[in-house]
Amino acid sequence: MPGTRGPRRTTTLVAALGALIAVTACGTGDAGGSDSEGGGKTIRIAYQAFPSGDLIVKENGWLEKALPDHTIKWIKFDSGATINTAFVSGSVDLAAIGSSPVARGLSEPLNIPYQVTWVLDVAGDNEALVARDGSGIEDVKDLAGRKVATPFSSTSHYSLLAALEGAGVDASKVKLLDLEPQDIVAAWTRGDIDAAYVWLPTLDELGKSGKTLITSRELAAADKPTLDLGVASTSFIKAQPEVITAWRKAQAQALNVIHDDPSAAARAVGKQLGISSEDAAAQLKQGIFLKPAEQADDKWLGRPGQVGGLARNLHSAAEFLAGQKQIPAAPELSELEKSVYVEGLSDAVTE
């Protein structure tokens, strides 16, 4: 079953890597999306449909305005696992992706050559574990022997495993199902699953007929935080560092809008998600968004010569995943520090 642990899980990961390598062999990526369209370079950005500054940047076309000699391709993905696959195949340059799939991507057997460039948000009540009404589940301990869905290799998957561990429930005793958010809604509606750990806006849909058992905000307080991050392939960063600066400035502008003009932020996010501004505003309030200057703080990305606490967060996540037999082993902290790109960060967030 999808939740199988131990050597079999590692074997599956190695087999998956072999398949990904095969995809890479015929991938279209080069040193940073240099496909020519209309006389300019193409930047391929993987995004996800969750409330964030990334959607504000997309809705307002700020990157297109900042980089008129580039073609910006926004490619929608449903989870971090599929984004990792896209990076391995060389088909994306930049992405919005959760910290757990990043920790997995930087670990064996994937060893994806990308770096963290931004903190989009810290998960709060915008990711949670919900039990379906009528399932008889009252708390996390009741999940033993039940069917629980989550997108594997995502921040929600990491949080689900952390919640089970915290409640003393052996994950191998839970029937874990690997489903993308839209498939979770369908399975929930049919009554095929008892609970799910997922993020907004899918979380809101489940909440209409379910009970929240634990949120990512609560897990963060228990020293198991998750984040949504901006990452870029190392080859792209080296080839076009000016694009990373432009991207960071656009993301900083979006964070300022979230803090200073929440109505404008809600309108932009609502348009991208196809929901009302009121619903978008409520969803944005459930996340934790840094102010731009905080990106360079010692707690987060840090600065040249002094990488911040984000590297330790990724190391902790990787160690947890290794303990859960989700990856063979966690990388050394020193290696993860190299995967946090801090060059030029201060200039991008202080202007």
C-alpha positions as CSV (number, residue, x, y, z in Angstrom):
1,M,0.0,0.0,0.0
2,P,1.1,3.6,-0.4
3,G,2.0,3.9,3.3
4,T,4.5,1.0,3.3
5,R,7.6,1.7,5.2
6,G,11.1,0.2,5.4
7,P,13.5,-1.1,2.7
8,R,10.6,-1.6,0.2
9,R,9.9,2.2,0.3
10,T,13.6,3.0,-0.4
11,T,13.6,0.5,-3.3
12,T,10.6,2.3,-4.7
13,L,12.4,5.6,-4.5
14,V,15.4,4.3,-6.3
15,A,13.2,2.8,-9.0
16,A,11.4,6.2,-9.3
17,L,14.7,7.9,-9.7
18,G,15.6,5.6,-12.6
19,A,12.4,6.6,-14.3
20,L,13.1,10.3,-13.6
21,I,16.6,10.0,-15.1
22,A,14.9,8.5,-18.2
23,V,12.7,11.6,-18.4
24,T,15.7,13.8,-18.0
25,A,17.4,12.2,-21.0
26,C,14.7,13.6,-23.2
27,G,14.0,16.8,-21.2
28,T,13.8,20.2,-22.8
29,G,15.6,22.2,-20.1
30,D,19.0,23.9,-20.6
31,A,21.0,26.3,-18.5
32,G,18.0,28.3,-17.4
33,G,15.2,28.3,-19.9
34,S,16.9,29.9,-22.8
35,D,14.2,29.0,-25.4
36,S,13.7,31.9,-27.7
37,E,10.2,33.2,-28.2
38,G,9.6,36.6,-29.7
39,G,13.3,37.4,-29.5
40,G,13.6,36.9,-25.7
41,K,14.4,34.2,-23.3
42,T,11.7,32.0,-21.7
43,I,11.4,31.6,-18.0
44,R,9.3,28.6,-16.9
45,I,7.7,29.1,-13.5
46,A,5.9,26.3,-11.6
47,Y,3.1,27.6,-9.4
48,Q,0.5,26.1,-7.2
49,A,-3.1,27.2,-6.5
50,F,-2.8,28.2,-2.9
51,P,-3.1,31.7,-1.4
52,S,0.3,33.4,-1.6
53,G,2.2,36.3,-2.9
54,D,3.1,34.2,-5.9
55,L,-0.5,34.4,-7.2
56,I,-0.5,38.2,-6.6
57,V,2.7,38.5,-8.8
58,K,1.1,36.3,-11.5
59,E,-2.3,38.2,-11.5
60,N,-0.7,41.6,-11.7
61,G,1.9,40.6,-14.4
62,W,4.7,42.2,-12.4
63,L,7.4,39.8,-13.8
64,E,6.3,40.4,-17.3
65,K,6.6,44.2,-16.7
66,A,10.0,43.9,-15.0
67,L,11.4,41.5,-17.7
68,P,10.0,42.7,-21.0
69,D,12.7,40.9,-23.0
70,H,11.7,37.6,-21.5
71,T,8.7,35.3,-22.1
72,I,7.2,34.2,-18.8
73,K,5.5,30.8,-18.8
74,W,3.4,30.1,-15.7
75,I,2.9,26.3,-15.4
76,K,0.4,25.0,-12.8
77,F,1.2,22.0,-10.7
78,D,-0.8,20.3,-8.0
79,S,1.9,19.3,-5.6
80,G,5.6,19.5,-4.7
81,A,6.3,16.0,-5.8
82,T,5.3,16.7,-9.4
83,I,7.4,19.9,-9.3
84,N,10.4,17.9,-8.2
85,T,9.8,15.6,-11.2
86,A,9.7,18.7,-13.4
87,F,13.0,19.9,-12.1
88,V,14.6,16.5,-12.6
89,S,13.5,16.6,-16.2
90,G,14.7,20.1,-16.7
91,S,11.3,21.5,-17.6
92,V,11.0,24.3,-15.0
93,D,13.4,27.1,-13.8
94,L,11.6,28.6,-10.8
95,A,8.9,27.2,-8.5
96,A,6.7,27.7,-5.5
97,I,7.1,24.5,-3.5
98,G,6.8,23.3,0.1
99,S,9.7,22.8,2.4
100,S,9.2,19.1,2.8
101,P,9.4,18.3,-0.9
102,V,12.4,20.6,-1.0
103,A,14.1,18.7,1.8
104,R,13.3,15.5,-0.1
105,G,14.5,17.0,-3.4
106,L,17.9,17.9,-1.9
107,S,18.3,14.4,-0.5
108,E,19.2,11.1,-2.1
109,P,18.1,9.6,-4.4
110,L,16.9,12.8,-6.1
111,N,19.7,15.2,-5.3
112,I,18.0,18.0,-7.4
113,P,20.4,20.9,-8.2
114,Y,18.2,23.7,-7.0
115,Q,18.4,26.4,-4.3
116,V,16.0,28.2,-2.1
117,T,15.6,31.9,-3.0
118,W,12.6,33.0,-1.0
119,V,10.1,32.2,1.8
120,L,6.6,32.5,0.4
121,D,4.8,31.8,3.7
122,V,5.0,29.8,6.9
123,A,2.1,27.3,7.2
124,G,-0.4,28.1,9.8
125,D,-4.1,27.2,9.7
126,N,-3.9,27.0,5.9
127,E,-2.9,23.3,6.1
128,A,-4.6,20.9,8.4
129,L,-5.8,17.4,9.1
130,V,-9.5,17.0,8.8
131,A,-11.7,14.0,9.6
132,R,-14.9,13.4,7.6
133,D,-18.2,13.9,9.5
134,G,-19.7,10.5,10.4
135,S,-16.3,8.8,10.3
136,G,-16.2,8.4,14.1
137,I,-12.8,10.0,14.3
138,E,-12.4,12.5,17.2
139,D,-8.6,12.9,17.4
140,V,-5.4,11.8,15.7
141,K,-5.2,8.6,17.8
142,D,-8.4,7.4,16.1
143,L,-6.6,7.2,12.7
144,A,-5.1,3.7,13.2
145,G,-6.7,1.4,10.7
146,R,-8.4,4.3,8.8
147,K,-8.0,5.6,5.3
148,V,-6.2,9.0,5.3
149,A,-5.3,10.8,2.1
150,T,-2.6,13.4,1.4
151,P,-0.3,14.3,-1.5
152,F,2.8,12.3,-0.9
153,S,6.1,14.2,-0.7
154,S,4.3,17.4,0.2
155,T,4.3,19.6,3.3
156,S,1.0,18.0,4.2
157,H,2.5,14.5,4.0
158,Y,5.3,15.6,6.3
159,S,2.9,17.2,8.7
160,L,0.6,14.1,8.7
161,L,3.5,11.9,9.6
162,A,4.6,14.3,12.3
163,A,1.0,14.4,13.7
164,L,0.9,10.6,13.8
165,E,4.2,10.4,15.5
166,G,3.2,13.0,18.1
167,A,0.0,11.1,18.8
168,G,1.9,7.8,19.2
169,V,0.3,6.3,16.1
170,D,2.5,4.0,14.0
171,A,2.2,5.3,10.4
172,S,2.3,1.7,9.1
173,K,-1.0,1.1,10.9
174,V,-2.7,3.8,8.9
175,K,-4.0,3.3,5.3
176,L,-2.2,6.2,3.7
177,L,-3.4,7.2,0.2
178,D,-1.4,9.3,-2.2
179,L,-3.9,11.7,-3.7
180,E,-3.7,15.1,-5.3
181,P,-5.9,17.8,-3.8
182,Q,-8.6,17.6,-6.5
183,D,-8.7,13.8,-6.1
184,I,-9.0,14.1,-2.3
185,V,-12.2,16.1,-2.8
186,A,-13.7,13.5,-5.1
187,A,-12.7,10.6,-2.7
188,W,-14.1,12.6,0.3
189,T,-17.4,13.2,-1.5
190,R,-17.7,9.5,-2.3
191,G,-16.9,8.5,1.3
192,D,-13.8,6.6,0.2
193,I,-11.5,8.2,2.8
194,D,-11.9,8.9,6.4
195,A,-9.6,11.9,6.8
196,A,-7.1,14.0,4.8
197,Y,-4.2,16.4,5.4
198,V,-4.2,19.1,2.7
199,W,-4.0,22.8,2.1
200,L,-6.2,25.7,1.0
201,P,-8.4,26.0,-0.9
202,T,-9.2,22.3,-0.9
203,L,-9.0,22.4,2.9
204,D,-12.0,24.8,3.0
205,E,-14.0,22.5,0.9
206,L,-13.4,19.5,3.2
207,G,-14.1,21.7,6.3
208,K,-17.7,22.1,5.2
209,S,-18.3,18.4,6.2
210,G,-15.4,17.6,8.4
211,K,-13.7,18.3,11.7
212,T,-10.2,19.7,12.1
213,L,-8.0,17.5,14.2
214,I,-4.7,19.4,14.0
215,T,-3.3,22.3,12.0
216,S,0.2,23.1,10.7
217,R,0.3,26.1,13.1
218,E,-0.1,23.7,16.0
219,L,2.7,21.4,14.6
220,A,4.9,24.4,14.1
221,A,4.5,25.2,17.8
222,A,5.6,21.6,18.5
223,D,8.8,22.2,16.5
224,K,7.6,20.7,13.2
225,P,7.1,23.8,11.1
226,T,6.5,23.7,7.3
227,L,6.9,26.5,4.8
228,D,6.2,27.3,1.2
229,L,9.4,28.3,-0.6
230,G,10.6,29.8,-3.8
231,V,13.3,27.7,-5.5
232,A,15.3,28.0,-8.7
233,S,17.6,25.6,-10.5
234,T,21.2,26.3,-9.7
235,S,22.1,26.5,-13.4
236,F,19.4,29.1,-13.9
237,I,20.7,31.2,-11.0
238,K,24.2,31.1,-12.4
239,A,23.0,32.0,-15.9
240,Q,20.5,34.7,-15.0
241,P,21.0,36.1,-11.5
242,E,19.3,39.3,-12.6
243,V,16.1,37.4,-13.1
244,I,16.2,36.1,-9.5
245,T,16.6,39.7,-8.4
246,A,13.6,40.8,-10.4
247,W,11.6,37.8,-9.1
248,R,12.5,38.6,-5.5
249,K,11.5,42.2,-5.9
250,A,8.1,41.2,-7.3
251,Q,7.6,38.8,-4.4
252,A,8.6,41.5,-2.0
253,Q,6.0,43.8,-3.5
254,A,3.4,41.1,-3.1
255,L,4.3,40.6,0.6
256,N,3.9,44.4,1.1
257,V,0.5,44.3,-0.6
258,I,-0.6,41.4,1.7
259,H,0.4,43.5,4.8
260,D,-0.5,47.0,3.6
261,D,-3.4,46.5,1.3
262,P,-5.2,43.2,2.2
263,S,-8.2,44.1,0.0
264,A,-6.0,44.3,-3.1
265,A,-4.2,41.1,-2.1
266,A,-7.6,39.3,-1.7
267,R,-8.9,40.5,-5.1
268,A,-5.8,39.3,-6.9
269,V,-5.7,35.9,-5.1
270,G,-9.5,35.5,-5.5
271,K,-9.2,36.0,-9.3
272,Q,-6.4,33.4,-9.5
273,L,-8.3,30.9,-7.4
274,G,-11.8,31.6,-8.9
275,I,-13.2,32.5,-5.5
276,S,-14.7,35.7,-4.0
277,S,-12.4,38.3,-2.6
278,E,-14.1,37.7,0.8
279,D,-13.1,34.0,0.7
280,A,-9.6,34.8,-0.5
281,A,-9.2,37.3,2.3
282,A,-10.2,34.7,4.9
283,Q,-7.8,32.2,3.4
284,L,-4.9,34.7,3.4
285,K,-5.4,35.3,7.1
286,Q,-4.8,31.7,7.8
287,G,-1.2,31.8,6.5
288,I,1.8,33.5,8.1
289,F,3.6,35.9,5.7
290,L,6.9,37.5,6.5
291,K,7.7,41.1,5.7
292,P,10.3,41.5,2.9
293,A,13.1,42.5,5.2
294,E,12.6,39.4,7.3
295,Q,13.7,37.2,4.4
296,A,17.4,38.2,5.2
297,D,16.9,37.6,8.9
298,D,19.1,35.0,10.7
299,K,15.9,33.0,11.3
300,W,15.1,32.6,7.6
301,L,17.4,32.9,4.6
302,G,20.2,34.9,6.2
303,R,22.9,36.7,4.3
304,P,26.3,36.0,2.5
305,G,28.6,34.3,5.0
306,Q,25.8,33.6,7.4
307,V,23.1,31.3,6.1
308,G,20.0,31.6,8.2
309,G,17.9,29.1,10.2
310,L,16.1,27.9,7.1
311,A,18.9,25.4,6.4
312,R,18.4,23.9,9.8
313,N,14.7,23.7,9.2
314,L,15.4,21.7,6.0
315,H,17.9,19.6,7.8
316,S,15.4,18.8,10.5
317,A,12.7,17.9,7.9
318,A,15.2,15.7,6.1
319,E,16.2,13.9,9.3
320,F,12.5,13.3,10.1
321,L,11.8,11.9,6.6
322,A,14.8,9.6,6.9
323,G,13.5,8.4,10.3
324,Q,10.2,7.7,8.6
325,K,12.0,5.7,5.8
326,Q,10.8,8.3,3.3
327,I,14.4,8.9,2.1
328,P,17.6,6.9,2.7
329,A,19.4,9.6,4.7
330,A,19.4,13.3,5.5
331,P,22.1,15.4,3.8
332,E,24.7,17.1,6.0
333,L,23.7,20.6,7.3
334,S,26.7,22.1,5.5
335,E,25.3,20.8,2.2
336,L,21.9,22.2,2.8
337,E,23.4,25.6,3.7
338,K,24.8,25.6,0.2
339,S,21.3,25.2,-1.1
340,V,20.1,28.5,0.3
341,Y,20.8,31.3,-2.2
342,V,21.4,34.5,-0.3
343,E,23.5,36.5,-2.8
344,G,21.7,39.8,-3.6
345,L,18.9,39.1,-1.2
346,S,19.4,42.3,0.9
347,D,19.3,44.5,-2.2
348,A,16.0,42.9,-3.4
349,V,14.2,43.4,-0.1
350,T,15.3,46.8,1.1
351,E,14.6,49.0,-1.9
